[in-house]
Every structure is written in structure tokens, then in C-alpha cells.
Amino acid sequence: MANSATSMYALSLDQCVKAIVAGGSKRTIIMQGHMGTGKSATLTMLDNLLPDHTACYFDCTTKDLGDLLIPILKDVDGNDYVRFATNEELGMHLKDKKLILMIDEIGKANPAVFNGLLRLIYERKIGSYDMHPDSILFATTNLGAEGVGDILPPHGRNRVTVVSVRKSNNMEWIENFAINNNVHPIVMACAKDNPHWFHSFEDVKNPEDNPVIFHPQSTQSAFITGRSLECASDWLHVRDQFDDHTLTGLLIGTLGERGAMDMMANIKLFDQIPSLESIKKEPKIAKIPTSASAVVMVVYRTLANLDKDWMNSWMDYLLRLDTEAQGLFANGVRSDKYAKRAMVMTNKKFTDWAMQNNYMFTADKK
């Protein structure tokens, strides 16, 4: 990435969420970042953090001025006047409710829509409606350098705080998103082995130096982002319904040729790992993969599917794996985003293992 203050102080998604929670009721943050990196998913993160708020999603790419406000004729004591009703997606009709309003793709908004939103963005008012004082509003847009039509006019830019959102690295994506969202173990293992999949085009002068990611100067139509990896995962989950030729074609259309071929190379490894059922029922004799990549798949599959009913069996199996695999499991567990963290951390076999391997206290501090 270019060595500038803006790039040096680019924020992670977590940092953006914390800033939006702290100041989003007063000031509008526009998250400006790479396509397919989870900016829109911030709404779900905020919704989980603020259960007393109502999440609302407004997509600027599908709106014209008439989709923002429409006139309604009113009558008071025989005198007619016009009042403007707002689009339901803005949530302004939910009187007295605290909102989390995300204005998505604001840089692609029709200029009339952008201007129509300015008062809402700056003053938390639109038409004759006021947002609840504790409501939160934020927006997203892509990088201008990506060349996909995102523009923030100066008069609007001056009303907001635009923050650069950095791409998650491979391990952040795995631990903070993939494990908790049913991403296929093959995809997670490939992401772990290929950190360059998560690099920025701003770090690559020649697109051929990293042909799997988006680059404005590249002619390839499919490329790898966190979003396209999740799409690939969905195809892998149903791969038993078609042959490998079909799967390869689907992955090429999702990830591009290089990424698809890298992923297909891992499928045979996945077919060699022990079934979950064998680990649950016979942990001390279930097959141990000989390939390091296959072991990674076993660990990630377990993190995604683990249940207290077979936690003890998994710990018996885990002790048969090498220390690197055990550490990979522990690092996944200690992530504060791991949905099953409390369940694992209260299991006696895990706590005994963690104390012996000096993981317990580092996990508590995470």
C-alpha cells in the first residue's frame, strides 16, 4: 500500500465498529475500502452489539430521487399542504425507535439522491422526520482507485468523516468471520496457506505479480475477495451433487483460474481426512492425516462444528496431532469472535491442556 498517512492509519472493521458505536449518533463515518471485504457486514456486527436498536439498510445503487421522498397531500382546517413521506428502508417511520442506519454504496448514489441525503447525514433530519437522538448512522463506499464509479463530492465530503478501511489479512478473515459462518474447511485451509489472497492491489505495481486479486489494470473478470471465497464455500458444500469438472468450472467463474486451480488441488486432501463421526466415536484410533494442509482442514472443520457433546472426544484426538495443529486450535478458540469460545474454555480437558501449554492466561487476555 502507498506509504501515506491515510494508508498507515487505515482501520480494521473492528476499529470502524467501535468508532461508529462511540460517535455514530452525532457524526457520520463513511467507510471507504476494497470491494468484497465485509464493509456491508458491519451492519450485522453493530446489530449484534446493540440489541436495543433496529437495523435498517438503504442501498443507494437502486435509488432515484423519487425513491427517497414522495409528496403526500394533507388537509388542515380546509388548507391543503404537502408533506413528504420517506422511503421505508430509512426507518424514519419507526417513531421513537433507536436505529442503526447503514447507507450502503453512497459513492455510487445518483447525485440527486446524494444531495437528498445530505441533511440526514449531517443533521439526522429528512423531510419532517428526526432520527432518535441515540440512533446511529454510517455509510460505505468503494475506493475511487478501483474504478467502479464511487465519487464523494466536496460539499458532501466536508460533512462527514471518511475512514480508510484496510483489508483483513488471511488469519483475521478465518478467525473473525469464516469459522463462525460455516465457511468450508477447504476454503479456510487455502486461505491460511495463501496470505497473498488478501493483499491489496495498491501493493502490486504489476497485476501479474498477484494475479488472484482485483487490480484496476488487470483484464481478468473473476478474482479473490472475502466475498468470493464465501461464494466458493457454498459451491463446495454441495459438491457431492456434481462432478469435479463442473465444480472446477464453478470455481473458475467465482475465483478466477489461478484461485480455482489452487482450491481444487486441496479437494483430494479433504477427502482423505477422518470423518467427524470417527473423531466423535473413536478419537484414539481415528485417522491422522499425513499432509499438513489436511490437518489444518481437520482443525478448522472442528472449530466450525464443535459441540459440547463431543468436546472430550475432540481433545483426545487433538493430543494426537502435532503441536502446530494444537496451537492452531487454541488460537482459534481464544479469538473473542469465536462463537463457541465459552463452551471450549470451560471444558476440563481443554483447561488442563491449556494450563500445561501456557495458553489459558493468554486466552483470557485476548
C-alpha positions as CSV (number, residue, x, y, z in Angstrom):
1,M,0.0,0.0,0.0
2,A,1.2,3.5,-0.7
3,N,3.2,4.9,2.2
4,S,0.9,7.8,3.2
5,A,-0.7,8.8,6.5
6,T,-4.1,7.7,5.1
7,S,-2.9,4.2,4.4
8,M,-0.8,3.9,7.5
9,Y,-3.9,4.8,9.6
10,A,-6.4,2.6,7.7
11,L,-8.8,0.9,10.2
12,S,-9.9,-2.7,10.6
13,L,-13.6,-3.5,10.5
14,D,-13.5,-3.9,14.3
15,Q,-12.0,-0.5,14.8
16,C,-14.6,1.0,12.5
17,V,-17.4,-0.6,14.5
18,K,-16.0,0.8,17.8
19,A,-15.8,4.3,16.3
20,I,-19.3,4.1,14.9
21,V,-20.7,2.9,18.3
22,A,-18.9,5.7,20.1
23,G,-19.8,8.6,17.8
24,G,-22.2,7.4,15.1
25,S,-25.2,9.2,16.8
26,K,-23.5,12.6,16.2
27,R,-21.2,12.2,13.2
28,T,-21.4,10.1,10.1
29,I,-18.5,7.8,9.3
30,I,-18.1,6.7,5.7
31,M,-16.2,3.5,5.4
32,Q,-14.1,3.6,2.2
33,G,-12.5,0.4,1.3
34,H,-11.8,-2.5,-1.1
35,M,-14.7,-4.4,-2.7
36,G,-15.8,-7.7,-1.1
37,T,-14.1,-7.1,2.2
38,G,-17.1,-7.0,4.6
39,K,-18.0,-3.3,4.8
40,S,-21.7,-4.1,4.4
41,A,-21.4,-6.8,7.1
42,T,-20.7,-4.1,9.6
43,L,-24.4,-3.6,9.9
44,T,-24.8,-7.1,11.3
45,M,-21.8,-6.6,13.7
46,L,-23.5,-3.4,15.0
47,D,-26.9,-5.1,15.2
48,N,-25.4,-7.8,17.4
49,L,-23.7,-5.2,19.7
50,L,-26.7,-3.0,20.0
51,P,-29.8,-5.3,20.6
52,D,-32.0,-2.4,21.6
53,H,-31.6,-0.7,18.2
54,T,-33.3,-1.6,14.9
55,A,-31.1,-2.2,11.9
56,C,-32.0,-0.5,8.6
57,Y,-30.3,-0.9,5.3
58,F,-30.5,1.7,2.5
59,D,-28.9,0.7,-0.8
60,C,-28.0,3.8,-2.9
61,T,-27.3,1.9,-6.1
62,T,-31.0,1.1,-6.5
63,K,-32.5,4.5,-5.8
64,D,-33.6,7.6,-7.7
65,L,-34.8,10.9,-6.1
66,G,-38.4,9.6,-6.2
67,D,-37.4,6.6,-4.1
68,L,-36.2,8.9,-1.3
69,L,-39.1,11.2,-0.6
70,I,-42.6,11.3,-2.1
71,P,-45.3,14.0,-1.6
72,I,-48.5,13.3,0.3
73,L,-51.4,15.8,0.2
74,K,-52.6,16.9,3.6
75,D,-55.5,19.0,4.8
76,V,-55.7,21.1,7.9
77,D,-58.8,23.2,8.5
78,G,-59.5,23.3,4.8
79,N,-56.0,24.3,3.9
80,D,-54.0,21.9,1.7
81,Y,-50.3,21.4,2.1
82,V,-47.8,18.8,1.0
83,R,-45.9,16.5,3.4
84,F,-43.1,14.2,2.3
85,A,-43.0,10.6,3.2
86,T,-39.7,8.8,3.4
87,N,-38.6,5.5,2.0
88,E,-39.3,2.6,4.4
89,E,-35.6,1.5,4.2
90,L,-34.5,4.6,6.0
91,G,-36.6,3.6,9.1
92,M,-37.8,7.1,9.8
93,H,-41.4,5.8,10.1
94,L,-40.3,3.8,13.2
95,K,-41.1,6.6,15.6
96,D,-39.2,6.8,18.9
97,K,-37.1,3.8,17.9
98,K,-33.3,3.8,18.0
99,L,-32.0,2.9,14.6
100,I,-28.7,1.6,13.1
101,L,-29.0,3.0,9.6
102,M,-26.4,2.0,7.0
103,I,-26.4,4.0,3.8
104,D,-24.6,1.5,1.5
105,E,-22.7,2.4,-1.6
106,I,-23.1,6.1,-1.1
107,G,-20.3,6.9,-3.5
108,K,-22.4,5.4,-6.3
109,A,-25.6,7.3,-5.4
110,N,-27.4,9.3,-8.1
111,P,-26.3,12.9,-7.5
112,A,-29.9,13.9,-6.7
113,V,-30.2,11.1,-4.1
114,F,-26.8,12.1,-2.6
115,N,-28.0,15.7,-2.2
116,G,-31.3,14.5,-0.8
117,L,-29.5,12.5,1.9
118,L,-27.1,15.4,2.9
119,R,-29.4,16.8,5.7
120,L,-29.9,13.3,7.1
121,I,-26.2,12.6,7.0
122,Y,-25.3,15.9,8.7
123,E,-28.3,16.8,10.9
124,R,-30.1,13.5,11.3
125,K,-33.2,15.0,9.8
126,I,-35.0,14.4,6.5
127,G,-38.3,16.0,5.4
128,S,-40.2,16.5,8.6
129,Y,-38.7,13.5,10.3
130,D,-36.0,13.5,13.0
131,M,-33.9,10.4,14.0
132,H,-34.0,9.3,17.6
133,P,-31.0,11.1,19.3
134,D,-29.4,7.7,20.1
135,S,-29.8,6.4,16.6
136,I,-26.6,5.6,14.7
137,L,-25.9,6.4,11.0
138,F,-22.9,5.4,8.9
139,A,-22.2,4.8,5.2
140,T,-20.0,2.7,2.9
141,T,-18.3,3.2,-0.4
142,N,-15.6,1.7,-2.5
143,L,-12.1,3.1,-3.2
144,G,-12.1,5.6,-6.1
145,A,-8.9,3.8,-7.4
146,E,-10.9,0.7,-8.0
147,G,-12.7,2.5,-10.9
148,V,-16.2,1.3,-10.1
149,G,-17.8,4.7,-10.0
150,D,-17.5,5.9,-6.4
151,I,-17.5,9.7,-6.1
152,L,-17.8,11.8,-3.0
153,P,-18.4,15.5,-4.0
154,P,-16.5,18.0,-1.8
155,H,-19.7,19.7,-0.4
156,G,-20.8,16.3,0.9
157,R,-17.3,15.0,1.8
158,N,-16.9,18.0,4.2
159,R,-20.0,17.0,6.2
160,V,-18.6,13.6,7.1
161,T,-15.6,11.6,8.4
162,V,-14.2,9.3,5.7
163,V,-12.1,6.5,7.1
164,S,-10.0,4.1,5.0
165,V,-10.8,0.5,5.8
166,R,-7.9,-1.9,5.4
167,K,-8.4,-5.4,4.1
168,S,-8.4,-8.2,6.7
169,N,-5.4,-10.5,6.5
170,N,-5.9,-14.2,6.0
171,M,-6.0,-15.2,9.7
172,E,-8.3,-12.3,10.7
173,W,-10.7,-13.4,8.0
174,I,-10.6,-17.0,9.1
175,E,-10.9,-16.3,12.9
176,N,-13.2,-13.4,12.8
177,F,-15.6,-14.5,10.0
178,A,-15.1,-17.9,8.4
179,I,-15.1,-20.1,11.4
180,N,-18.4,-18.7,12.7
181,N,-20.1,-18.6,9.3
182,N,-20.0,-22.1,8.0
183,V,-17.2,-21.5,5.5
184,H,-16.0,-24.8,4.1
185,P,-12.8,-26.1,5.7
186,I,-11.1,-26.4,2.3
187,V,-11.6,-22.6,1.8
188,M,-10.2,-21.9,5.2
189,A,-7.2,-24.1,4.7
190,C,-6.5,-22.5,1.4
191,A,-6.8,-19.0,2.9
192,K,-4.3,-19.9,5.6
193,D,-1.8,-21.2,3.1
194,N,-2.2,-18.2,0.7
195,P,-1.9,-14.9,2.6
196,H,-1.3,-13.1,-0.7
197,W,-5.0,-13.7,-1.5
198,F,-5.8,-10.9,1.0
199,H,-3.2,-8.4,-0.2
200,S,-4.1,-5.0,-1.7
201,F,-3.7,-4.1,-5.3
202,E,-2.1,-0.9,-4.0
203,D,0.9,-3.1,-3.0
204,V,1.2,-4.5,-6.5
205,K,2.5,-2.4,-9.4
206,N,2.2,-5.2,-11.9
207,P,-1.1,-7.2,-11.7
208,E,0.7,-10.3,-12.9
209,D,2.7,-10.3,-9.6
210,N,-0.5,-11.2,-7.8
211,P,-3.0,-12.5,-10.4
212,V,-5.6,-13.8,-8.0
213,I,-6.7,-10.4,-6.5
214,F,-8.6,-7.5,-8.1
215,H,-6.3,-5.0,-9.9
216,P,-7.6,-2.0,-11.8
217,Q,-5.1,-2.7,-14.6
218,S,-6.0,-6.4,-14.9
219,T,-8.3,-7.8,-17.6
220,Q,-9.5,-10.8,-15.5
221,S,-13.2,-10.7,-14.6
222,A,-13.1,-13.0,-11.6
223,F,-10.8,-12.6,-8.6
224,I,-10.5,-13.5,-4.9
225,T,-12.1,-11.4,-2.1
226,G,-13.5,-12.5,1.2
227,R,-16.9,-12.3,-0.5
228,S,-16.0,-14.6,-3.5
229,L,-14.4,-17.0,-1.1
230,E,-17.7,-17.3,0.8
231,C,-19.4,-17.9,-2.6
232,A,-16.8,-20.7,-3.4
233,S,-17.6,-22.2,0.0
234,D,-21.3,-22.5,-0.9
235,W,-20.3,-24.5,-4.0
236,L,-18.0,-26.8,-2.0
237,H,-20.8,-27.6,0.4
238,V,-22.9,-29.0,-2.4
239,R,-20.1,-30.6,-4.5
240,D,-21.5,-34.1,-3.9
241,Q,-24.3,-33.2,-6.4
242,F,-22.0,-32.8,-9.4
243,D,-18.7,-33.9,-10.8
244,D,-15.2,-32.3,-10.4
245,H,-15.4,-30.9,-14.0
246,T,-18.5,-28.9,-13.1
247,L,-17.0,-27.8,-9.7
248,T,-13.9,-26.6,-11.4
249,G,-15.9,-24.5,-13.8
250,L,-18.0,-23.0,-11.0
251,L,-14.9,-22.1,-9.0
252,I,-13.2,-20.5,-12.1
253,G,-16.3,-18.4,-12.5
254,T,-16.2,-17.4,-8.8
255,L,-12.5,-17.0,-8.1
256,G,-10.7,-16.9,-11.4
257,E,-8.5,-19.5,-12.9
258,R,-5.5,-19.4,-10.6
259,G,-7.5,-19.4,-7.4
260,A,-9.8,-22.2,-8.6
261,M,-6.9,-24.4,-9.5
262,D,-5.3,-23.8,-6.1
263,M,-8.5,-24.8,-4.4
264,M,-9.2,-27.9,-6.5
265,A,-5.7,-29.1,-5.5
266,N,-6.9,-29.3,-1.9
267,I,-10.1,-31.2,-2.5
268,K,-8.4,-34.6,-2.7
269,L,-6.7,-33.8,0.6
270,F,-10.0,-33.1,2.2
271,D,-11.4,-36.4,1.0
272,Q,-8.6,-38.1,3.0
273,I,-9.3,-36.6,6.4
274,P,-11.2,-38.5,9.1
275,S,-15.0,-38.1,9.3
276,L,-16.4,-36.2,12.2
277,E,-18.2,-39.3,13.3
278,S,-15.0,-41.3,13.6
279,I,-13.5,-38.5,15.8
280,K,-16.6,-38.4,18.0
281,K,-16.8,-42.2,18.5
282,E,-13.2,-43.4,18.2
283,P,-10.9,-40.4,18.8
284,K,-7.9,-42.5,19.9
285,I,-7.8,-44.5,16.6
286,A,-9.4,-42.1,14.1
287,K,-7.2,-41.4,11.1
288,I,-4.5,-38.8,11.4
289,P,-3.8,-37.1,8.0
290,T,-0.2,-37.2,6.8
291,S,-0.5,-33.8,5.0
292,A,-0.1,-30.6,7.0
293,S,-2.8,-28.9,4.9
294,A,-5.2,-31.8,5.6
295,V,-4.5,-31.4,9.3
296,V,-5.4,-27.7,9.1
297,M,-8.7,-28.7,7.4
298,V,-9.5,-31.1,10.3
299,V,-8.9,-28.3,12.9
300,Y,-10.9,-25.7,11.0
301,R,-13.8,-28.1,10.4
302,T,-13.8,-28.9,14.1
303,L,-13.8,-25.2,15.2
304,A,-16.8,-24.6,13.0
305,N,-18.8,-27.7,14.1
306,L,-17.7,-28.4,17.7
307,D,-20.3,-29.2,20.2
308,K,-20.1,-29.9,24.0
309,D,-21.3,-33.5,23.5
310,W,-18.1,-34.5,21.7
311,M,-15.7,-31.9,23.1
312,N,-13.9,-34.5,25.2
313,S,-13.5,-36.8,22.2
314,W,-12.0,-33.9,20.2
315,M,-9.5,-33.2,23.0
316,D,-8.4,-36.9,22.9
317,Y,-7.9,-36.6,19.2
318,L,-6.2,-33.2,19.4
319,L,-3.5,-34.6,21.6
320,R,-2.5,-37.0,18.8
321,L,-1.9,-34.1,16.4
322,D,1.4,-32.1,16.3
323,T,2.0,-29.0,18.4
324,E,1.4,-26.7,15.5
325,A,-2.1,-28.1,15.0
326,Q,-2.8,-27.9,18.7
327,G,-1.7,-24.2,18.7
328,L,-3.9,-23.5,15.6
329,F,-6.9,-24.8,17.5
330,A,-6.1,-22.8,20.6
331,N,-5.6,-19.6,18.6
332,G,-9.0,-20.2,17.0
333,V,-10.6,-20.7,20.4
334,R,-9.1,-17.6,22.1
335,S,-10.4,-15.3,19.4
336,D,-13.0,-13.1,21.1
337,K,-15.1,-13.5,17.9
338,Y,-15.3,-17.3,18.2
339,A,-18.9,-18.2,18.9
340,K,-18.1,-21.3,20.9
341,R,-15.3,-19.8,23.0
342,A,-17.1,-20.1,26.4
343,M,-18.0,-23.7,25.7
344,V,-14.4,-24.7,25.0
345,M,-12.8,-22.6,27.7
346,T,-15.0,-24.3,30.4
347,N,-14.2,-27.8,29.3
348,K,-11.9,-29.5,31.8
349,K,-9.8,-31.4,29.3
350,F,-9.2,-28.2,27.4
351,T,-8.3,-26.2,30.5
352,D,-5.9,-28.9,31.7
353,W,-4.3,-28.8,28.2
354,A,-4.2,-25.0,28.2
355,M,-2.5,-24.8,31.6
356,Q,0.1,-27.4,30.6
357,N,0.8,-25.5,27.4
358,N,0.6,-21.9,28.7
359,Y,-2.5,-21.0,26.7
360,M,-5.0,-20.3,29.4
361,F,-3.9,-16.9,30.5
362,T,-3.1,-15.6,27.0
363,A,-6.6,-16.7,26.0
364,D,-8.1,-14.7,28.9
365,K,-6.2,-11.6,28.0
366,K,-7.2,-11.7,24.3
